[in-house]
Amino acid sequence: MISVHRSEDRYRGGEPDAGIETRHALSFGPFYDPDNLRFGPILACNEERLAPGAGFDEHPHSHTEIVTWVVEGELTHRDSAGHSTVVRAGDVAHLSAATGVRHVERNDSERPLTFLQMWLAPLGSGGEPAYTVVPGIADSTPLTLPEAGAMLHVRRLTEGERTALPDAVRLYVHVVRGRVALDGEELGPGDAARITGAEGLEVVAVRAAEFVIWEMAG
């Protein structure tokens, strides 16, 4: 089963007056929808846009796997476990909050910042916080999250190129750039497909495209 969710239907959040614009794909904070709480282990898929100098002050997380894909600009990350880094376009960062961590996310550059942030529920509790960055993640090197029983794939296609989707219990496909066709539906930037019982599916680039795929075991 494939369920398509359009970019314009996302919940609007953030603080526009503070230079923060957020679009939520699932129920989040004040945007409560009991029929849209999660998809498999995915708890949140937020499109974030931060103006220069804007950001999220120190705040806590626990028992959450947080994966951030920077689309354009630079994201400054600092956390209470001692990690401090700048995540750039094409990089993917993974914060395992474990029993608890506090962090800051900011746009300290002079250019706008756009990133996609996804929260996943871990299979178990406990552990120590951890933070890793994969610079310039390649299409052939997925990010594996055994903590959540999930794997993140990145695909970049030229116009007319096609790629097979993994066969999986669940897939979540999010288009970052361009346009693709999937099972008779066309998806553009910000559109997503939630797929249950994926088997023998493929994506074709209507225009040069970049998209991410979550492959989930449950």
C-alpha positions as CSV (number, residue, x, y, z in Angstrom):
1,M,0.0,0.0,0.0
2,I,1.3,3.5,-0.9
3,S,0.0,6.7,0.7
4,V,1.2,10.0,-0.8
5,H,1.5,13.1,1.4
6,R,2.0,16.4,-0.3
7,S,4.3,19.2,0.9
8,E,1.4,21.8,1.1
9,D,-0.5,19.5,3.5
10,R,2.3,19.6,6.1
11,Y,1.6,21.3,9.5
12,R,3.1,24.7,9.6
13,G,5.2,25.5,12.7
14,G,8.3,27.2,13.8
15,E,8.7,30.9,14.7
16,P,8.6,32.9,11.5
17,D,9.3,36.2,13.4
18,A,12.5,34.6,14.7
19,G,13.6,33.3,11.3
20,I,12.4,29.7,11.8
21,E,10.0,28.1,9.4
22,T,9.0,24.4,10.0
23,R,6.8,22.0,8.1
24,H,5.8,18.9,10.0
25,A,4.8,15.6,8.2
26,L,3.5,14.0,11.4
27,S,1.7,15.0,14.5
28,F,4.1,17.2,16.4
29,G,3.9,19.5,19.5
30,P,0.8,21.7,19.2
31,F,-0.1,20.1,15.9
32,Y,-1.8,17.0,17.3
33,D,-3.3,14.5,15.0
34,P,-4.2,11.1,16.6
35,D,-4.4,9.5,13.2
36,N,-0.9,10.7,12.2
37,L,1.3,10.0,15.2
38,R,4.1,7.9,13.5
39,F,4.9,5.7,10.6
40,G,6.8,2.6,11.9
41,P,9.6,3.9,14.0
42,I,9.4,7.4,12.4
43,L,8.1,9.9,14.9
44,A,8.8,13.1,13.0
45,C,9.9,14.3,9.6
46,N,10.4,18.1,9.8
47,E,11.5,20.4,7.0
48,E,13.4,23.3,8.7
49,R,14.4,26.6,7.2
50,L,16.5,28.9,9.4
51,A,17.4,32.5,8.4
52,P,21.0,33.6,9.1
53,G,21.5,33.9,12.9
54,A,18.4,32.0,13.7
55,G,18.2,28.7,15.6
56,F,17.0,26.5,18.4
57,D,18.4,27.3,21.8
58,E,19.6,24.5,24.1
59,H,16.8,21.9,24.6
60,P,16.6,18.3,25.8
61,H,16.0,14.9,24.0
62,S,15.9,11.4,25.3
63,H,15.2,7.9,23.9
64,T,15.1,9.3,20.3
65,E,17.3,8.7,17.2
66,I,17.6,12.1,15.4
67,V,18.9,12.1,11.8
68,T,19.5,15.4,10.0
69,W,20.0,15.8,6.3
70,V,21.3,19.3,5.3
71,V,19.9,20.4,2.0
72,E,21.6,23.8,1.7
73,G,23.6,26.0,4.0
74,E,25.4,25.1,7.2
75,L,24.0,23.8,10.5
76,T,26.0,24.4,13.7
77,H,25.5,21.6,16.3
78,R,26.6,21.7,20.0
79,D,25.5,19.2,22.7
80,S,26.0,18.5,26.4
81,A,28.0,15.3,25.5
82,G,30.8,17.6,24.2
83,H,30.2,17.4,20.5
84,S,30.5,20.6,18.4
85,T,30.5,20.6,14.6
86,V,29.2,22.2,11.5
87,V,27.0,20.0,9.2
88,R,27.1,21.1,5.6
89,A,24.9,20.5,2.5
90,G,25.0,16.8,1.5
91,D,26.1,15.7,5.0
92,V,24.0,13.6,7.3
93,A,24.2,13.7,11.1
94,H,22.9,11.2,13.7
95,L,22.3,12.1,17.3
96,S,21.4,9.2,19.5
97,A,19.8,10.8,22.5
98,A,19.8,7.6,24.6
99,T,19.1,8.4,28.3
100,G,19.3,12.1,27.7
101,V,21.2,14.9,26.0
102,R,20.8,18.6,25.5
103,H,21.8,20.3,22.2
104,V,21.8,23.6,20.3
105,E,21.1,23.9,16.5
106,R,21.8,27.2,14.8
107,N,22.5,28.9,11.5
108,D,25.6,30.8,12.3
109,S,26.4,31.5,8.6
110,E,25.3,34.4,6.4
111,R,23.2,32.3,4.1
112,P,19.8,30.6,4.6
113,L,19.8,27.1,5.9
114,T,17.5,24.3,4.9
115,F,17.5,20.8,6.5
116,L,15.4,17.8,6.9
117,Q,15.2,16.3,10.4
118,M,13.8,12.9,11.2
119,W,13.1,11.4,14.6
120,L,12.9,7.7,15.1
121,A,11.9,5.6,18.1
122,P,14.7,3.3,19.4
123,L,14.0,-0.4,19.8
124,G,15.2,-0.3,23.4
125,S,16.0,2.2,26.2
126,G,19.3,3.1,27.9
127,G,22.8,3.7,26.5
128,E,25.0,6.7,26.3
129,P,24.4,9.7,23.9
130,A,26.4,9.5,20.7
131,Y,26.8,11.9,17.7
132,T,28.2,11.1,14.3
133,V,28.4,13.0,10.9
134,V,28.8,11.3,7.5
135,P,30.2,14.0,5.2
136,G,28.9,13.9,1.7
137,I,27.0,10.7,2.1
138,A,27.1,8.6,-1.1
139,D,24.2,6.9,-2.8
140,S,26.0,3.5,-2.4
141,T,26.6,4.0,1.4
142,P,23.4,3.9,3.4
143,L,23.3,5.0,7.0
144,T,22.3,2.1,9.2
145,L,20.4,2.7,12.5
146,P,20.3,-0.7,14.2
147,E,19.0,1.2,17.3
148,A,15.7,1.8,15.4
149,G,15.7,-1.2,13.0
150,A,16.0,1.2,10.1
151,M,18.4,2.2,7.2
152,L,18.6,5.6,5.4
153,H,19.3,5.5,1.6
154,V,20.1,8.6,-0.5
155,R,19.3,8.6,-4.2
156,R,20.4,11.2,-6.8
157,L,19.0,10.6,-10.3
158,T,19.4,12.4,-13.7
159,E,16.3,13.0,-15.8
160,G,14.9,9.7,-17.0
161,E,17.1,7.6,-14.7
162,R,15.4,5.0,-12.6
163,T,16.2,3.1,-9.4
164,A,14.7,0.1,-7.6
165,L,13.3,0.7,-4.1
166,P,14.3,-1.9,-1.4
167,D,11.7,-4.6,-0.6
168,A,10.8,-3.9,3.0
169,V,8.1,-4.0,5.6
170,R,7.9,-0.2,5.4
171,L,9.5,2.5,3.3
172,Y,9.3,6.2,3.7
173,V,10.3,8.2,0.6
174,H,10.9,12.0,0.8
175,V,11.7,14.1,-2.3
176,V,14.3,16.8,-1.6
177,R,14.8,18.2,-5.1
178,G,13.4,17.6,-8.6
179,R,10.4,15.4,-9.5
180,V,10.0,11.6,-9.6
181,A,7.3,9.1,-10.6
182,L,6.4,6.3,-8.2
183,D,3.6,3.8,-9.0
184,G,1.7,6.2,-11.2
185,E,2.1,9.2,-8.8
186,E,4.4,12.2,-9.4
187,L,6.2,13.6,-6.4
188,G,7.9,17.0,-6.1
189,P,10.0,18.7,-3.5
190,G,8.6,18.1,0.0
191,D,6.3,15.3,-1.1
192,A,6.5,12.0,0.6
193,A,5.3,8.4,0.1
194,R,4.6,6.0,3.0
195,I,4.7,2.4,1.7
196,T,3.7,-0.7,3.5
197,G,4.7,-4.1,2.2
198,A,7.1,-2.7,-0.5
199,E,8.0,-5.2,-3.2
200,G,9.2,-4.7,-6.7
201,L,8.8,-0.9,-6.8
202,E,11.0,1.6,-8.6
203,V,11.3,5.4,-8.9
204,V,11.9,7.3,-12.2
205,A,13.2,10.8,-12.3
206,V,10.8,13.1,-14.2
207,R,13.4,15.8,-13.7
208,A,16.9,15.5,-12.1
209,A,16.0,14.5,-8.5
210,E,17.4,13.9,-5.0
211,F,15.4,11.9,-2.5
212,V,15.9,9.9,0.7
213,I,14.5,6.5,1.6
214,W,13.9,5.0,5.0
215,E,13.9,1.3,4.9
216,M,12.3,-0.2,8.0
217,A,12.0,-3.7,9.3
218,G,8.9,-3.0,11.3
